[in-house]
Amino acid sequence: MEAIRRYFLPIIRLFLGLLLIASVFLIVANATGRYVFLAPIIWAEEVLGYVLVWTVYLGSILVTWDGGHLKMDLLSRTLPGISRTIVNSISVSVFIFIGGLIVYQSWFAIADLTHVSQVAEIPMNWLHAIIPASFVVIVCCILIRFRDNLTGVLESEADRVEALREAAAAAELAAQRASKD
């Protein structure tokens, strides 16, 4: 788990950052070309749309790892011990089934994509490969988080919120002491 946090996730964050920076440069270059030189970059809009899709799928890996998805967990939070584990196990099983189904279906759909994008002429199977790739990683993240939850290694959201409150209170106290000195 530490290896994923230390090596894999920073690579995804770096790639996402580079995609976003490249998007900003492409938007500025396209606007400059369109309004200053009257020569727009004709493939820019198409590529920016694909970059948006890639950032969503790559970002979902990071959100899944952090457990930041919106979820309806009112019931599971109020259940005691084993009942909570059973409900969470069912939830994880459903998510893994759906994630596996998405990987399976998209794998075969991508094999049928033999054409290229209209303007940029990028192979569509390359562009759509992010779907099964991201869902494989997402399912692995879910399994790792669930395992850590069962073993008690995973910090709960309530513990994280409390730790943030304590850190904020300590920072405020330190700021007050510094202002008195």
N, C-alpha and C positions, 0 to 999 in steps of 0.2 A: 504494500500500500504506500509506503514511504517513497519507493522508487517511482511510482506513478505520479505522486504529488511533486516529487523533486525533478523528474526528467520529462515525463510525457506531457503533463499539463502545461508547463512553461513553453513547450514547443507549440502547442495549440494556441496559447495566448500570444506568442510571438507571431505566428502565422496570421492570426486574426488581426493583430495590430498592423502588420504589414499590408494585409488586404485593405484595411480601412484607410491607411495612409495613402496607398496607391489609388484608392477610390477618390479621395479628396483631390489628389494631383490630377487624376483623369477628369474630374468634374471641372476643375479650374482650367485645365488645358482645353477642354471642349468649349467651355463658355468663352474663353479668350479667342479661340479659333472661330467660333460662331459669330461673336459680336465685334471683334476687333479686325480679324482678317477675312471675315465672311467665308470661312472654310472650316465647317465643323468636322469633328472626328465622327465619321458616320457609324462606326461600330461601338462607340462609347456607351450609348444607352443600353445596348444589348449586353455588353460585358458587365456593366454596373448592375443590371438585373440578376445576372448569374452570381456576381460577387455577393449580392444581398442574400441569395439563397444559400450560398456556402457559409456566410457568416451566421445565419440562423442555425444551420445544422451543426457547425462547429461550436457555436455558443451553447447549444443545447447539451453538448457533452460537458462543458464546464458547469452549467447550471445543475445538471444531473449529479455530477460529482459532489457539488456543494449541497445538494438536497434543497435547491431553491425553487423548484417548480411549485406552482400553486397546487394545493391539494386539499381535499376534503377530509381532514383528519380529526375532526371534532369527536367522532365516535371512538376512533382508535386511541386518542389521547386520554379519554375518560375511562377506558377499560382497564381492569387490573391485569397484572402479569401475563399469564398464559393466554388469556382471551385477546390481549393486545397482540401477542406474538402470532396467534392464529389469524387474526384479521390482517395484520401486516404481511403474513406469508401468502394469504390469498391475493392480496393486492400486488405483491411482487410477482406471483405466479401469472396473474393476468397480464401484467406489464411485459413480462418476459415472453409470454405467448404472442402478444400483439407485436412486440419488437421483432420476434423471430418471424412472424408472418410478413411483416414489412420487409425484412431482409430477404426472405424467400421470394416474395412477389417481385420486388425491385430487381433482384438478381436476374430473373428471367426476362423482365421487361427491358433491362439495360442491354441484354444480349441481342434484343431485336432492334436496338437503336443503331442504325448504320449510317445515318445521315449527319450532316454538320449543321451548325447554326446558320441562320440566313445571311447575316452580314459579316460577322467575325470569322465564320467558317471554322468554328471549334467543334471537334467531334462531340456529339451529344452524349455518347456513352461516358466520356470523361466527365462531362458536367454533371451527369446524374449519378455518377459513382459515389458521390458524397452521401447519398441516402443510405445504401446498405452499410457503407463504411462507418458512418456516424452511429447508426443503430446497433451495430456490433459492439462498438465501444460503449454506448449508452447501456446496453444490457449488461456488459461486464461491470460497469460502474454500479448499476443497481445491485448486482450480485455481491460485489465487494462491500457496498454500504450495508446490505442486509446481513451479510456474515458478521461485519463489525458490530452491527446493532445487536445481533444475537449473542455475541461474545462479550458485549458490554464495552467494547473499545470505542465505538462511535459516540461522540458527544451529542447529546440531545439539543434541540433548538432552544429549549428553555435554559439549559446550561450555558449556551453561547450568548443568549440575550443577557443573562445574569452576569456573565463575565464582561460583556461590553459595558453594562451599567457600572460595575465595579471599577473598570478601567476609566470610565468617564468621571466617576466620582473622585478617584485618585488623582486624575489630571486636574480636575477643578480645585481640589484641596492643595495640590502643589502650586497651582497658579495663584491661589489666595495667599499662600505662605510667601511666594516670591514677590507678590505685590506689597506685602507688609514689610519686607526687608529693604 
